[in-house]
Amino acid sequence: MQNKIVLITGATGGIGKQTALALAKMGAQVVITGRSKLSGEAAVAEIKQQSGNPKIDLLIGDLSAQINVRSLAEQFKVKFDRLDVLINNAGLTSSKKELTADGIESNFAVNVVAPFLLTHLLMDSLKASSSARVINLMGGDVPAKLDMDNLQSEHSFDGLNTYSQTKLAMMAVMYEFSQREKGVTINVCYPGQASTNMTRSVTPDMFPRAMRFIFPLYKFMTRADGDKSAAKASRSSVYLASSAEVEGVSGKYFDVNSKMAAWPAAVLNTVTRERLWSTVEQLSRLK
Ligand SMILES: NC(=O)c1ccc[n+]([C@@H]2O[C@H](COP(=O)([O-])OP(=O)(O)OC[C@H]3O[C@@H](n4cnc5c(N)ncnc54)[C@H](OP(=O)(O)O)[C@@H]3O)[C@@H](O)[C@H]2O)c1
């Protein structure tokens, strides 16, 4: 990864920070983003110290607000003349329905609109690279169907199911992106479960009612483990960012073992994808 410039959203902690550390160890110039300057600066210092790589930068921005997504893209472009790898890592699972400053349901804003908008805004920088890669992280369970009439929980909000719906929407919109944009590769991977702030913030009421009895087991499985599981979960992103095996490979889904796997049926539905694309494009105010 020498001479490669990598931008990783949400890399001040969890899987993103471990991804940044692994790529820094490979010699990449790594730019991490987070919401807090304090945790951001601490993460930069830690990555520099553990990797021995001084080329680590920080950009601050809460991706739930589009003004910040636009500002992040601008700040990146001022500093760097190209982008080799964009990892849309930041994700959100919230316990209740909340609207962002743009009036968008927060899971949908962070998990779908933000990566879509950021990838668009950085497309020129990506195309300035000879072989740019965009990597997106999906969630856990994939729902059988994408509920197009409830994309922003207009009718119901359902904890982890809402999160999973937004991750399925992200997969569909990124697959569509890969079909429309041939200048860069765009793929989705599943990192596997890790003990992070995200999993540790899950509460029983976010589980489907019939599944709440397994919450103690879930808590046990996601107990703090000193970033061990987050490091393991970073492997999928690191593989897609760095492996020569996936050079030129686009529009694919990679499972927890970084093996190419079948897309969920909902992603392959062209009508759904086109409807979703125009909805997200409108919400991003790209037109
Ligand atoms: N952990 C799992 O078991 C698991 C399983 C499947 C998929 N995933 C996916 O993997 C990705 C990383 O997950 P994780 O568990 O590592 O998450 P995490 O620990 O919650 O994420 C930490 C990072 O995301 C940043 N972040 C959170 N909300 C943000 C926002 N609104 N705007 C900007 N940055 C934000 C945090 O920055 P601050 O410094 O501001 O906090 C921090 O850098 C997510 O897309 C998640 O959906 C995780």
The ligand as an SDF file (V2000), in Angstrom:
LIG
                    3D

 48 52  0  0  0  0  0  0  0  0999 V2000
  -19.4690   -4.2380   15.1570 N   0  0  0  0  0  0  0  0  0  0  0  0
  -20.1130   -5.1890   14.5180 C   0  0  0  0  0  0  0  0  0  0  0  0
  -20.3750   -6.2720   15.0570 O   0  0  0  0  0  0  0  0  0  0  0  0
  -20.5330   -4.9600   13.0810 C   0  0  0  0  0  0  0  0  0  0  0  0
  -21.1680   -6.0250   12.4140 C   0  0  0  0  0  0  0  0  0  0  0  0
  -21.5440   -5.8450   11.0870 C   0  0  0  0  0  0  0  0  0  0  0  0
  -21.3010   -4.6460   10.4620 C   0  0  0  0  0  0  0  0  0  0  0  0
  -20.7060   -3.6200   11.1360 N   0  0  0  0  0  0  0  0  0  0  0  0
  -20.4680   -2.3590   10.4260 C   0  0  0  0  0  0  0  0  0  0  0  0
  -19.0990   -2.0160   10.5230 O   0  0  0  0  0  0  0  0  0  0  0  0
  -18.9560   -0.5960   10.5330 C   0  0  0  0  0  0  0  0  0  0  0  0
  -18.1200   -0.1660   11.7190 C   0  0  0  0  0  0  0  0  0  0  0  0
  -18.7940   -0.5740   12.8820 O   0  0  0  0  0  0  0  0  0  0  0  0
  -18.2000   -0.4900   14.3540 P   0  0  0  0  0  0  0  0  0  0  0  0
  -18.8760   -1.5540   15.1120 O   0  0  0  0  0  0  0  0  0  0  0  0
  -16.7450   -0.4040   14.3230 O   0  0  0  0  0  0  0  0  0  0  0  0
  -18.8520    0.8950   14.7880 O   0  0  0  0  0  0  0  0  0  0  0  0
  -18.5220    1.9140   15.9570 P   0  0  0  0  0  0  0  0  0  0  0  0
  -17.6030    1.3200   16.9420 O   0  0  0  0  0  0  0  0  0  0  0  0
  -19.8010    2.4700   16.4560 O   0  0  0  0  0  0  0  0  0  0  0  0
  -17.8630    3.0160   15.0370 O   0  0  0  0  0  0  0  0  0  0  0  0
  -16.9540    3.7870   15.4750 C   0  0  0  0  0  0  0  0  0  0  0  0
  -16.6300    4.8780   14.4750 C   0  0  0  0  0  0  0  0  0  0  0  0
  -17.7320    5.4410   13.7340 O   0  0  0  0  0  0  0  0  0  0  0  0
  -17.7400    6.8540   13.9690 C   0  0  0  0  0  0  0  0  0  0  0  0
  -19.1010    7.3690   13.8440 N   0  0  0  0  0  0  0  0  0  0  0  0
  -20.2050    6.9010   14.4250 C   0  0  0  0  0  0  0  0  0  0  0  0
  -21.2690    7.6470   14.0540 N   0  0  0  0  0  0  0  0  0  0  0  0
  -20.8060    8.5920   13.2140 C   0  0  0  0  0  0  0  0  0  0  0  0
  -21.3990    9.6650   12.5220 C   0  0  0  0  0  0  0  0  0  0  0  0
  -22.6950    9.9430   12.6270 N   0  0  0  0  0  0  0  0  0  0  0  0
  -20.5970   10.4430   11.7610 N   0  0  0  0  0  0  0  0  0  0  0  0
  -19.2970   10.2270   11.6760 C   0  0  0  0  0  0  0  0  0  0  0  0
  -18.6720    9.2300   12.3120 N   0  0  0  0  0  0  0  0  0  0  0  0
  -19.4290    8.4240   13.0790 C   0  0  0  0  0  0  0  0  0  0  0  0
  -17.1420    6.9830   15.3560 C   0  0  0  0  0  0  0  0  0  0  0  0
  -16.6300    8.2670   15.5630 O   0  0  0  0  0  0  0  0  0  0  0  0
  -16.6740    9.0370   16.9740 P   0  0  0  0  0  0  0  0  0  0  0  0
  -15.2420    9.2650   17.3240 O   0  0  0  0  0  0  0  0  0  0  0  0
  -17.3750   10.2720   16.6660 O   0  0  0  0  0  0  0  0  0  0  0  0
  -17.4260    8.1790   17.9330 O   0  0  0  0  0  0  0  0  0  0  0  0
  -16.0250    5.9670   15.2740 C   0  0  0  0  0  0  0  0  0  0  0  0
  -14.9410    6.4590   14.5340 O   0  0  0  0  0  0  0  0  0  0  0  0
  -20.3770   -0.0280   10.5420 C   0  0  0  0  0  0  0  0  0  0  0  0
  -20.7480    0.3330    9.2330 O   0  0  0  0  0  0  0  0  0  0  0  0
  -21.2210   -1.1910   11.0230 C   0  0  0  0  0  0  0  0  0  0  0  0
  -22.5370   -1.1160   10.5630 O   0  0  0  0  0  0  0  0  0  0  0  0
  -20.3100   -3.7510   12.4380 C   0  0  0  0  0  0  0  0  0  0  0  0
  1  2  1  0
  2  3  2  0
  2  4  1  0
  4  5  1  0
  4 48  2  0
  5  6  2  0
  6  7  1  0
  7  8  2  0
  8  9  1  0
  8 48  1  0
  9 10  1  0
  9 46  1  0
 10 11  1  0
 11 12  1  0
 11 44  1  0
 12 13  1  0
 13 14  1  0
 14 15  2  0
 14 16  1  0
 14 17  1  0
 17 18  1  0
 18 19  2  0
 18 20  1  0
 18 21  1  0
 21 22  1  0
 22 23  1  0
 23 24  1  0
 23 42  1  0
 24 25  1  0
 25 26  1  0
 25 36  1  0
 26 27  1  0
 26 35  1  0
 27 28  2  0
 28 29  1  0
 29 30  1  0
 29 35  2  0
 30 31  1  0
 30 32  2  0
 32 33  1  0
 33 34  2  0
 34 35  1  0
 36 37  1  0
 36 42  1  0
 37 38  1  0
 38 39  2  0
 38 40  1  0
 38 41  1  0
 42 43  1  0
 44 45  1  0
 44 46  1  0
 46 47  1  0
M  CHG  2   8   1  16  -1
M  END
$$$$
